[in-house]
Amino acid sequence: MQMNIGFDNNKYLAMQSAHIRERIEQFDNKLYMEFGGKLFDDYHASRVLPGFQPDSKLQMLLQLKDQAEIIVVISAEDIINNKIRGDYGITYDMDVLRLIDAFQGVGLFVGSVCVTMYTPEPEVEAFEKKLNSLGIRTFRHYKIAGYPGDVARIVSDEGYGKNDYIETERPLVVVTAPGPGSGKMAVCLSQLYHEYKRGVKAGYAKFETFPIWNLPLKHPVNLAYEAATADLNDVNMIDPFHLEAYGETAVNYNRDIEIFPVLNAMFDLIAGKSPYRSPTDMGVNMAGNCIVNDEVCREASLKEILRRYMKCLCDQKVGGTAKDDRFKLELLVNQAGLTVGSRAVEQQAHARSEKTGGLPAAAIELPDGTIVTGKTGPLLGAASSALLNALKKLAGIDQEIELVSARAIEPIQKLKTTYFGSKNPRLHTDEILIALSSSILENKYAEAALNQLPNLKGCDMHSTVILSRVDSETLNRLGMYVTCDPIYEEEDRKYHKN
């Protein structure tokens, strides 16, 4: 079964790579390109633009790999503070190593790592030493007094001039980082300063995906970007510089618009004249030209806004404190005309819970729009039950047929409760999938059900209670889009225990 497609990924790869080649030629065959967002796994884009592949940026780079090299940027402050990347649960310095491995693993050339906001703390120096021992060159960029307002100081030997010049070999230099606030733009501009000092008329551009400049300001795709960056308080705006320069409406976001006059002044000092008339000009963003079904993308984006809001509510419940981004997300939900509980997958989950006396329940919407549900029972949790029922439906197996026998489940329950000390004997989603795979030899339906797992990718699922960490992780690994009511299965407990 196929999800509805709203985005032409092949067209996007072709248009984006062609546009980058044009930018390289526009300058002195040297382009520093700041990559925002995630390079390997842009799941937000794939959720709001059905058809967009999470590794599209990587695939586009691979088309240019003979021309490209990569600088990975990390802030010394993030190393010292052990900043964590939320989706992987690893520190930024460890993520730099992960990124280098991943880039090199697909044949991309990582030229160096730049430590920004450099300070000679033991943790920072130990990280540099580790990189150097692995054969990765490291460079240092320093804090500049008056940044970013004191342009004359910044663009001088007292500012960018004090930074290390990062030696690069190839026409396209991709500047990326584990996360926002690492200093990617500052690295690009520092390099431009040094290149012009050496007589190389290099250029700067931003690889953009969101907001999509040539969609309306309040288009759901752009609202979903605001939802994704609610914790940063990003706000989409009409680019006034673009409107003045070209008489054309374009969407950008507040931080780029606010910093543009400063950047323009820096370009003037570095190059004699800025090559750009608006912040939108700086971006390379062909995504809006590759939407082939606007309605599909609108619907997907509205769902994403709701998912972001509901996750915020659950995070607030688990953390016990109000989240700063909640009110921004509530505003976006209202702007988009959305209502929590309006989706069919939520309604079916609640209906199943009511039929079982208020016990936890879950529902999954399959690619063809069919919704299957699962309830909490003595052997399985609601998520596990819904997962098995979905696999049966996808495989055309009668719902009454037993895929995993109680005889197979009981030893796993004994292991959990007797030996691992768990108070919950019911099988989590990872455990039921292991039990299902071990049932293949004795149950002819088990293999047919297991083969349907790829078809769960992109399916919406809703639980009437907050899922355990292990269930959430398993379902995310299957590529499912999971939401929960901000309620514990046992509301009277003092602490949340999985």
WOKAQUI-V648326 format. One record per residue. RES is the residue in one letter. PSI is psi in whole degrees, 0 to 359 (NA if undefined). Layout:
BEGIN
RES|PSI ; RES|PSI
END
This chain:
BEGIN
M|141 ; Q|139 ; M|156 ; N|137 ; I|133 ; G|356 ; F|134 ; D|99 ; N|321 ; N|319 ; K|320 ; Y|314 ; L|317 ; A|314 ; M|319 ; Q|316 ; S|323 ; A|320 ; H|324 ; I|319 ; R|321 ; E|320 ; R|320 ; I|316 ; E|334 ; Q|330 ; F|197 ; D|51 ; N|33 ; K|112 ; L|124 ; Y|117 ; M|118 ; E|124 ; F|111 ; G|162 ; G|195 ; K|133 ; L|318 ; F|329 ; D|67 ; D|77 ; Y|333 ; H|313 ; A|321 ; S|335 ; R|321 ; V|343 ; L|75 ; P|123 ; G|334 ; F|127 ; Q|136 ; P|334 ; D|24 ; S|319 ; K|319 ; L|314 ; Q|323 ; M|318 ; L|323 ; L|332 ; Q|341 ; L|17 ; K|333 ; D|340 ; Q|348 ; A|146 ; E|163 ; I|135 ; I|124 ; V|129 ; V|138 ; I|138 ; S|136 ; A|326 ; E|324 ; D|328 ; I|313 ; I|321 ; N|2 ; N|46 ; K|136 ; I|136 ; R|115 ; G|320 ; D|331 ; Y|343 ; G|26 ; I|158 ; T|159 ; Y|323 ; D|323 ; M|327 ; D|329 ; V|315 ; L|320 ; R|316 ; L|317 ; I|314 ; D|315 ; A|317 ; F|310 ; Q|329 ; G|336 ; V|9 ; G|13 ; L|145 ; F|116 ; V|111 ; G|324 ; S|172 ; V|135 ; C|124 ; V|114 ; T|167 ; M|39 ; Y|137 ; T|137 ; P|58 ; E|154 ; P|320 ; E|322 ; V|314 ; E|325 ; A|322 ; F|316 ; E|317 ; K|320 ; K|315 ; L|316 ; N|324 ; S|337 ; L|4 ; G|15 ; I|123 ; R|141 ; T|146 ; F|157 ; R|132 ; H|143 ; Y|163 ; K|140 ; I|123 ; A|134 ; G|5 ; Y|136 ; P|5 ; G|324 ; D|78 ; V|318 ; A|322 ; R|318 ; I|313 ; V|67 ; S|176 ; D|340 ; E|346 ; G|257 ; Y|332 ; G|335 ; K|342 ; N|150 ; D|140 ; Y|122 ; I|115 ; E|125 ; T|159 ; E|337 ; R|162 ; P|322 ; L|117 ; V|111 ; V|124 ; V|115 ; T|174 ; A|165 ; P|334 ; G|180 ; P|159 ; G|13 ; S|339 ; G|28 ; K|312 ; M|317 ; A|323 ; V|315 ; C|313 ; L|323 ; S|319 ; Q|321 ; L|316 ; Y|311 ; H|323 ; E|314 ; Y|326 ; K|331 ; R|6 ; G|11 ; V|119 ; K|74 ; A|165 ; G|169 ; Y|141 ; A|163 ; K|131 ; F|112 ; E|150 ; T|315 ; F|152 ; P|157 ; I|114 ; W|328 ; N|25 ; L|158 ; P|153 ; L|317 ; K|19 ; H|139 ; P|327 ; V|318 ; N|325 ; L|323 ; A|328 ; Y|319 ; E|321 ; A|321 ; A|334 ; T|25 ; A|327 ; D|338 ; L|352 ; N|35 ; D|144 ; V|128 ; N|141 ; M|157 ; I|131 ; D|106 ; P|330 ; F|319 ; H|319 ; L|318 ; E|320 ; A|322 ; Y|353 ; G|25 ; E|133 ; T|129 ; A|147 ; V|133 ; N|189 ; Y|162 ; N|317 ; R|319 ; D|321 ; I|317 ; E|323 ; I|348 ; F|315 ; P|324 ; V|314 ; L|318 ; N|319 ; A|323 ; M|315 ; F|319 ; D|317 ; L|322 ; I|310 ; A|355 ; G|328 ; K|139 ; S|138 ; P|355 ; Y|145 ; R|353 ; S|158 ; P|330 ; T|326 ; D|327 ; M|336 ; G|149 ; V|103 ; N|98 ; M|6 ; A|319 ; G|334 ; N|354 ; C|9 ; I|120 ; V|347 ; N|97 ; D|322 ; E|319 ; V|317 ; C|324 ; R|310 ; E|317 ; A|322 ; S|321 ; L|320 ; K|322 ; E|321 ; I|315 ; L|318 ; R|316 ; R|317 ; Y|315 ; M|325 ; K|321 ; C|316 ; L|319 ; C|318 ; D|322 ; Q|319 ; K|314 ; V|318 ; G|335 ; G|4 ; T|151 ; A|136 ; K|140 ; D|329 ; D|357 ; R|314 ; F|327 ; K|317 ; L|322 ; E|319 ; L|317 ; L|321 ; V|316 ; N|318 ; Q|323 ; A|357 ; G|33 ; L|158 ; T|128 ; V|133 ; G|357 ; S|339 ; R|145 ; A|325 ; V|326 ; E|314 ; Q|320 ; Q|323 ; A|316 ; H|322 ; A|319 ; R|322 ; S|317 ; E|323 ; K|339 ; T|25 ; G|26 ; G|7 ; L|155 ; P|142 ; A|163 ; A|154 ; A|147 ; I|130 ; E|118 ; L|166 ; P|331 ; D|6 ; G|349 ; T|142 ; I|129 ; V|152 ; T|168 ; G|147 ; K|164 ; T|132 ; G|184 ; P|336 ; L|324 ; L|147 ; G|168 ; A|320 ; A|318 ; S|319 ; S|315 ; A|322 ; L|313 ; L|317 ; N|325 ; A|317 ; L|321 ; K|313 ; K|315 ; L|326 ; A|357 ; G|29 ; I|135 ; D|136 ; Q|338 ; E|347 ; I|135 ; E|119 ; L|321 ; V|123 ; S|154 ; A|328 ; R|328 ; A|331 ; I|323 ; E|318 ; P|327 ; I|321 ; Q|320 ; K|319 ; L|316 ; K|311 ; T|317 ; T|317 ; Y|327 ; F|352 ; G|18 ; S|140 ; K|348 ; N|109 ; P|346 ; R|145 ; L|133 ; H|174 ; T|321 ; D|324 ; E|321 ; I|329 ; L|323 ; I|317 ; A|321 ; L|316 ; S|327 ; S|352 ; S|359 ; I|319 ; L|332 ; E|354 ; N|112 ; K|339 ; Y|336 ; A|316 ; E|320 ; A|321 ; A|315 ; L|325 ; N|347 ; Q|356 ; L|319 ; P|335 ; N|356 ; L|347 ; K|127 ; G|1 ; C|139 ; D|140 ; M|140 ; H|138 ; S|141 ; T|356 ; V|163 ; I|127 ; L|156 ; S|160 ; R|318 ; V|322 ; D|316 ; S|315 ; E|318 ; T|314 ; L|323 ; N|321 ; R|333 ; L|354 ; G|19 ; M|153 ; Y|101 ; V|134 ; T|158 ; C|151 ; D|145 ; P|61 ; I|139 ; Y|152 ; E|324 ; E|93 ; E|340 ; D|358 ; R|153 ; K|324 ; Y|154 ; H|117 ; K|131 ; N|NA
END
